[in-house]
Amino acid sequence: MSGLRVVPAWRQGHERLYVCLTDGRNVAWYDPESSRVNLLSDDLREDVLEALGPFLTGPVTVGPPPVPTPAELARLSLHPDDDLAPNRPGEALQIALDRDPGPPHRLRPDPRRRALAAEQAVGDALEALEGAGWHTLHSLPLPGGDRIHHLVIGPGGLFAVHTLYARKQRVLVADPMVSLGRRDPRPLLRRVRSDADRASYVLTAEVHPVLALAGPADLRITVPLREVRVLQDTDLSGLTRLGGVLKPADVEALHAVARDRGAWERV
């Protein structure tokens, strides 16, 4: 059989080599750390080993996945174009800037670059949680051109995180209004709650709204907040102290659904 290709990827800090058909479906993956080739179809054993030949450095174990779970199989069935897990923080902004970087000289900084810096700072803070059993997805597209900046799934539940660039500025929160520096207040918390509601619809599970501020000089919250958290990017690690809501199998299953682009086309 011809046409098999090998695609390298990283999962939870470990390298994997996926073997794909011409239509993008995965038929096997090689885990160099365990020296194991996991086959989804034994009929393709010889073809898979031939495709992986240049990457194998010693004896390997070949066979079906040791404990295939529904979440793992769902993830493997995704076409690469439909898998949102590889998205970088601020993926949509980065693509927009690559396509249209704007004029080289501006009187004021491009607001897209500030927004990108905020999403990258918050994304880095959230990805640091992965060692504690959490998953983070970035830049999830919604119909109408909207997107969820970050979706966090872990033992403490699910969180839709909206980022706001606030470097060295004072932030005043008077639910639902958010004031940044001397700018006019905006009902930003309505948007944050709406993102969480749409994610809840997709995942059929409660998703909590979070507004994450990147680098504020000061934060004041004037009234008790309703069903929303407002956190600085340096405080996001506190999410790991929340627990007892989701079991590891539930986390993996929800992550498998959330990473599928098609799931977000119906909200």
C-alpha positions in Angstrom: 0.0 0.0 0.0 1.4 3.5 -0.9 0.5 6.9 0.3 1.1 6.5 4.0 2.8 9.5 5.6 4.4 10.1 9.0 3.4 13.2 10.9 5.3 14.2 14.1 3.4 15.7 17.0 3.7 16.4 20.7 1.2 15.2 23.3 1.6 16.1 27.0 5.3 16.8 26.5 6.1 13.6 24.6 6.8 13.1 21.0 4.7 10.8 18.9 4.8 9.9 15.2 1.4 9.4 13.6 1.0 7.3 10.4 -1.8 8.8 8.2 -3.7 7.8 5.1 -3.9 10.1 2.2 -7.2 11.5 3.5 -5.6 12.4 6.8 -7.0 9.6 9.0 -4.5 8.1 11.5 -3.9 4.3 11.2 -1.1 4.0 13.8 1.3 5.9 16.0 4.8 5.3 17.2 5.8 6.3 20.8 9.6 6.6 20.8 9.7 6.7 24.6 8.1 3.3 25.0 9.4 1.9 21.7 5.9 0.8 20.8 4.0 1.0 17.5 0.3 1.1 18.1 -1.8 -0.2 15.2 -5.5 0.6 14.7 -5.6 -2.0 12.0 -3.4 -5.1 11.9 -4.0 -5.4 8.1 -1.7 -2.4 7.7 1.2 -3.7 9.9 3.8 -4.1 7.1 2.9 -0.8 5.4 3.1 1.1 8.7 6.4 -0.4 9.6 7.8 0.4 6.2 6.6 4.0 6.5 8.1 4.3 10.0 11.4 2.5 9.0 13.6 5.7 8.8 12.4 6.7 12.3 12.9 3.4 14.2 16.2 3.2 16.0 15.9 -0.2 17.6 13.6 -3.1 18.5 9.9 -2.1 18.9 6.8 -3.7 20.2 4.0 -3.7 17.6 0.3 -4.2 18.4 -3.0 -2.6 19.1 -3.2 0.2 21.7 -2.8 -1.2 25.2 -6.0 0.2 26.5 -7.9 2.0 23.7 -10.4 4.4 25.2 -13.4 6.0 23.4 -11.7 9.4 23.8 -8.5 8.2 22.2 -10.2 6.6 19.3 -12.3 9.7 18.7 -9.2 11.9 18.7 -7.4 9.6 16.3 -10.3 9.6 13.8 -10.1 13.4 13.4 -8.7 14.8 10.1 -5.7 17.1 10.9 -7.6 20.1 9.6 -10.4 19.5 12.1 -8.2 19.0 15.1 -8.0 22.2 17.2 -5.5 20.8 19.7 -2.4 22.1 17.8 -3.7 25.7 17.9 -1.3 28.1 19.5 -2.4 30.8 21.9 -3.8 33.5 19.7 -3.8 31.3 16.6 -6.4 33.3 14.8 -4.7 36.6 15.5 -1.3 35.2 14.4 -2.8 34.0 11.1 -4.4 37.4 10.6 -1.2 39.3 11.3 0.8 37.0 9.0 -1.7 37.7 6.1 -1.9 41.4 6.8 0.9 42.7 9.0 -0.3 46.3 8.5 1.9 49.3 7.7 5.5 49.1 9.0 5.2 52.5 10.7 2.2 53.4 12.9 1.5 56.3 15.2 0.0 53.8 17.7 0.7 50.1 18.2 -1.4 47.7 16.3 -4.2 46.6 18.8 -4.0 43.1 17.3 -0.4 42.7 18.5 -1.4 43.7 22.0 -4.3 41.2 22.0 -1.9 38.5 20.7 0.5 39.3 23.5 -2.3 38.9 26.0 -3.5 35.6 24.6 0.1 34.3 24.5 0.8 35.3 28.1 -2.5 33.7 29.4 -2.0 30.7 27.1 1.4 30.0 28.6 0.1 30.3 32.1 -2.7 27.8 31.3 -0.5 25.3 29.5 1.6 25.2 32.7 -1.3 23.4 34.3 -1.1 20.4 32.0 1.2 18.4 34.3 -1.6 18.5 36.9 -4.1 16.6 34.6 -5.5 19.7 32.8 -5.9 20.3 29.0 -6.0 23.7 27.3 -7.3 24.4 23.8 -6.8 27.8 22.2 -8.6 30.0 19.7 -11.7 27.8 19.2 -13.7 29.2 16.2 -17.4 30.0 16.6 -20.0 30.8 13.9 -20.1 34.5 13.0 -16.4 35.0 13.3 -16.3 34.9 17.1 -14.0 32.6 19.0 -13.3 31.3 22.5 -9.7 32.4 23.4 -9.0 29.5 25.7 -10.9 26.4 27.0 -9.5 24.7 30.0 -10.6 21.2 31.0 -9.4 19.5 34.2 -10.3 17.9 37.5 -11.8 21.2 38.7 -14.2 21.5 35.8 -14.4 23.4 32.5 -13.5 27.1 32.0 -14.0 29.4 29.0 -11.2 32.0 29.4 -11.4 35.4 27.6 -8.2 37.5 27.7 -7.8 41.2 28.0 -4.5 43.2 27.4 -4.2 45.4 30.5 -0.4 46.0 30.8 0.4 48.6 33.4 -3.2 49.8 33.4 -5.9 50.0 36.1 -8.9 47.8 35.6 -12.2 48.5 37.3 -14.9 45.8 37.2 -18.5 46.7 37.9 -20.5 43.7 36.6 -21.1 43.6 33.7 -18.9 46.7 32.9 -15.1 46.6 32.6 -13.1 49.8 32.5 -9.5 49.7 31.2 -7.4 52.8 32.1 -9.2 55.9 31.0 -11.3 54.2 28.3 -15.0 54.1 28.5 -16.4 51.0 30.3 -17.7 48.1 28.2 -20.1 45.3 29.1 -17.3 42.8 28.6 -18.6 40.3 31.2 -21.6 39.6 29.0 -19.3 38.4 26.3 -17.4 36.3 28.7 -20.6 34.6 30.0 -21.9 34.2 26.4 -18.7 32.3 25.5 -19.1 30.0 28.4 -22.8 29.4 27.6 -21.9 28.4 24.0 -19.2 26.1 25.2 -21.7 24.5 27.6 -24.1 23.8 24.8 -21.3 22.1 22.7 -20.0 20.0 25.6 -23.3 19.4 27.4 -21.5 20.2 30.6 -21.3 23.3 32.8 -18.5 25.7 31.6 -17.5 28.5 33.9 -16.7 31.9 32.5 -13.3 33.5 33.3 -11.9 36.9 32.4 -8.1 36.8 32.4 -6.2 40.1 32.6 -2.7 40.2 31.2 -0.3 42.4 33.3 -2.7 44.9 35.0 -1.2 47.5 37.3 -4.3 47.4 39.6 -7.6 45.5 39.7 -10.7 46.7 41.5 -13.9 44.8 41.7 -16.7 47.0 43.0 -19.6 44.5 43.4 -19.8 40.8 43.9 -19.5 38.9 40.6 -22.2 36.6 39.4 -21.0 33.2 38.0 -17.7 34.7 36.6 -14.1 34.8 37.7 -11.8 37.8 37.0 -8.2 36.7 37.4 -4.8 38.1 36.6 -2.6 36.0 34.4 -0.3 35.4 37.3 -3.2 33.9 39.4 -4.4 31.3 36.9 -2.5 28.5 38.5 -5.1 28.7 41.3 -7.4 26.8 39.1 -5.4 23.6 40.0 -6.6 23.9 43.5 -10.1 23.2 42.3 -10.8 19.5 42.2 -13.4 16.8 42.8 -15.5 17.7 39.8 -14.3 15.6 36.9 -12.7 12.2 36.8 -9.7 11.6 34.5 -11.8 9.7 32.1 -14.3 12.5 31.9 -11.5 15.0 31.3 -10.2 13.0 28.4 -13.7 12.4 26.9 -14.6 16.2 27.0 -11.2 17.1 25.6 -11.8 14.7 22.7 -15.1 16.4 21.9 -13.8 19.9 22.3 -10.8 19.5 20.0 -13.1 18.6 17.0 -13.7 21.7 14.9 -17.0 20.4 13.7 -18.4 20.4 17.2 -18.2 24.2 17.3 -20.0 24.8 14.0 -23.5 24.4 15.5 -23.5 27.1 18.2 
